[in-house]
Amino acid sequence: MTDAASFIIRKEDHTLGNLVRMKLLRDERVIFAGYKVPHPLKYDLIIKLRTTKDHNPVDVMKENLEDIQGQLSKFQSKFGEAMRQWEMESAHIVQSHSGW
């Protein structure tokens, strides 16, 4: 079956599994996406994916993982900006109240 594949990701758990599964399920090319962690003491994540007949599951997985990576990079950048802004505002508040 060329429209189905299983991917094993080592040293990962439910955090990444659920994120990838939900992203895949939003893709219109995906018929089924699921994951499992076979054993709680072994950090192996197995993702199963089935796509429509005219799409390769490896390509679909790669595109979705790249999109997740882009979203996380954007989040990291915005979070860093917000933290710098908060630190500047906090430093200003401390300086203005240092005469207490």
C-alpha positions as CSV (number, residue, x, y, z in Angstrom):
1,M,0.0,0.0,0.0
2,T,1.8,3.2,-1.2
3,D,-0.6,5.5,0.5
4,A,0.2,4.4,4.1
5,A,3.4,4.5,6.2
6,S,4.6,4.1,9.7
7,F,7.3,6.4,11.2
8,I,9.4,5.7,14.2
9,I,10.7,8.7,16.1
10,R,13.2,7.8,18.8
11,K,13.5,9.6,22.2
12,E,10.0,11.2,21.9
13,D,6.7,10.7,23.6
14,H,3.1,11.9,23.7
15,T,4.0,15.6,23.5
16,L,5.3,15.4,20.0
17,G,3.0,12.5,19.0
18,N,-0.1,14.5,19.7
19,L,1.2,17.6,18.1
20,V,2.1,15.8,14.9
21,R,-1.1,13.8,14.8
22,M,-3.3,16.9,15.2
23,K,-1.3,18.8,12.5
24,L,-1.7,15.8,10.1
25,L,-5.4,15.5,10.7
26,R,-5.9,19.1,9.6
27,D,-4.3,18.3,6.2
28,E,-6.9,17.5,3.6
29,R,-4.6,14.9,2.0
30,V,-4.7,12.8,5.2
31,I,-7.2,10.0,5.7
32,F,-5.8,8.7,8.9
33,A,-3.2,9.8,11.4
34,G,-2.5,8.2,14.7
35,Y,0.3,7.5,17.1
36,K,1.3,5.3,19.9
37,V,4.1,5.0,22.5
38,P,4.5,1.2,22.7
39,H,5.9,1.1,26.2
40,P,6.1,3.9,28.9
41,L,9.7,3.2,29.8
42,K,10.8,3.2,26.1
43,Y,10.8,6.6,24.4
44,D,9.9,5.5,20.9
45,L,7.0,7.1,19.1
46,I,5.2,5.4,16.2
47,I,3.2,7.5,13.9
48,K,0.9,5.8,11.4
49,L,-0.3,7.8,8.4
50,R,-2.6,7.1,5.5
51,T,-3.1,9.6,2.7
52,T,-5.3,9.9,-0.3
53,K,-4.1,7.7,-3.2
54,D,-2.5,10.6,-5.2
55,H,-0.2,11.7,-2.3
56,N,2.9,10.1,-0.9
57,P,2.7,9.8,2.9
58,V,6.5,10.5,3.3
59,D,6.1,13.8,1.4
60,V,3.0,14.7,3.4
61,M,4.8,13.9,6.7
62,K,7.9,15.9,5.7
63,E,5.8,19.0,4.7
64,N,3.8,18.9,8.0
65,L,6.9,18.5,10.1
66,E,8.5,21.4,8.3
67,D,5.4,23.5,8.9
68,I,5.5,22.6,12.6
69,Q,9.1,23.6,12.8
70,G,8.3,27.0,11.1
71,Q,5.5,27.6,13.6
72,L,7.7,26.8,16.6
73,S,10.5,29.0,15.3
74,K,8.0,31.9,14.9
75,F,6.6,31.2,18.4
76,Q,10.2,31.2,19.9
77,S,11.0,34.5,18.2
78,K,7.8,36.2,19.4
79,F,8.1,34.8,22.9
80,G,11.7,36.1,23.1
81,E,10.6,39.5,22.0
82,A,7.8,39.5,24.6
83,M,10.2,38.5,27.3
84,R,12.7,41.2,26.4
85,Q,9.9,43.8,26.4
86,W,8.7,42.5,29.8
87,E,12.2,42.6,31.3
88,M,12.6,46.2,30.1
89,E,9.2,47.2,31.6
90,S,10.0,45.4,34.8
91,A,13.4,47.1,35.1
92,H,11.7,50.5,34.6
93,I,9.2,49.8,37.3
94,V,11.9,48.7,39.8
95,Q,13.9,51.8,39.1
96,S,10.9,54.2,39.5
97,H,10.0,52.6,42.9
98,S,13.6,52.3,44.2
99,G,13.1,55.4,46.4
100,W,10.6,53.6,48.6
